[in-house]
Amino acid sequence: MDENRPPYRPLTDTPVDQPDERRRGVVRVEPGQPFEHFCPDCGRWGTFGFGSDSIKGIPGVWYCAEHREAGERRWKAAGGLVASGD
């Protein structure tokens, strides 16, 4: 383990497959830490990303399976094309 890396601390104690208002829409990108992305509708883990481009440093918006369709409709209405989670 890298001793210079800060310890990982989850945002909340709630399992990521459960809703949590405190995580709604959070996208966390920190050096040496996991890339975390949560659904803006419920706070569950966001599996389906829209507008994400890691090369350009754009984290995008991520939706859980339950809210994927709503996220896709919003993304297309805003002029976006495809989901990153497919």
C-alpha positions as CSV (number, residue, x, y, z in Angstrom):
1,M,0.0,0.0,0.0
2,D,1.2,3.5,-0.8
3,E,1.9,5.2,2.5
4,N,1.5,8.6,1.0
5,R,-2.0,7.9,-0.2
6,P,-4.8,9.1,2.2
7,P,-7.0,6.3,3.4
8,Y,-10.2,5.7,1.5
9,R,-13.3,7.0,3.3
10,P,-16.7,6.3,1.8
11,L,-19.2,9.2,1.7
12,T,-21.7,7.4,3.9
13,D,-22.1,4.1,5.7
14,T,-25.1,3.2,3.5
15,P,-24.4,0.4,1.0
16,V,-24.0,1.7,-2.5
17,D,-26.9,-0.3,-3.8
18,Q,-29.3,1.5,-1.4
19,P,-30.7,5.0,-1.9
20,D,-29.0,7.8,0.1
21,E,-30.0,11.5,-0.2
22,R,-26.5,12.5,0.9
23,R,-24.9,10.9,-2.2
24,R,-27.4,12.2,-4.8
25,G,-25.4,13.3,-7.9
26,V,-22.0,13.1,-6.2
27,V,-19.2,12.4,-8.6
28,R,-15.9,12.1,-6.7
29,V,-12.6,12.2,-8.6
30,E,-9.6,12.4,-6.3
31,P,-6.0,11.3,-7.1
32,G,-5.2,7.9,-5.6
33,Q,-8.8,7.2,-4.8
34,P,-11.6,5.3,-6.5
35,F,-13.7,7.1,-9.1
36,E,-17.1,7.3,-7.5
37,H,-20.3,8.3,-9.2
38,F,-23.8,8.2,-7.8
39,C,-27.3,8.6,-9.3
40,P,-28.6,12.2,-9.0
41,D,-32.2,10.9,-8.5
42,C,-31.6,8.5,-5.6
43,G,-27.9,8.3,-4.5
44,R,-27.4,4.7,-5.5
45,W,-24.2,3.7,-7.4
46,G,-24.4,5.1,-10.9
47,T,-23.7,2.4,-13.4
48,F,-24.7,4.2,-16.5
49,G,-22.7,7.4,-17.4
50,F,-23.7,10.2,-19.7
51,G,-21.2,12.7,-20.9
52,S,-18.2,11.1,-19.3
53,D,-14.8,11.4,-20.9
54,S,-11.8,10.3,-18.8
55,I,-9.3,11.5,-21.3
56,K,-10.7,15.1,-21.2
57,G,-11.3,14.9,-17.4
58,I,-15.0,15.2,-17.7
59,P,-16.7,13.0,-15.1
60,G,-20.2,13.1,-16.6
61,V,-23.5,12.3,-14.9
62,W,-24.2,8.7,-13.7
63,Y,-27.5,6.9,-13.1
64,C,-28.4,3.7,-11.4
65,A,-30.3,1.0,-13.3
66,E,-33.7,2.2,-12.0
67,H,-33.2,5.7,-13.2
68,R,-31.2,5.0,-16.4
69,E,-34.1,5.6,-18.8
70,A,-34.9,9.0,-17.2
71,G,-31.2,9.9,-17.4
72,E,-31.0,8.8,-21.0
73,R,-34.1,11.0,-21.9
74,R,-32.5,14.0,-20.1
75,W,-29.2,13.4,-21.8
76,K,-30.7,13.1,-25.3
77,A,-32.9,16.2,-24.7
78,A,-29.8,18.1,-23.9
79,G,-28.2,17.0,-27.2
80,G,-26.1,14.0,-25.9
81,L,-25.8,10.7,-27.8
82,V,-25.0,7.5,-25.9
83,A,-24.4,6.0,-22.4
84,S,-20.9,5.1,-21.2
85,G,-22.2,2.1,-19.2
86,D,-23.3,0.0,-22.3
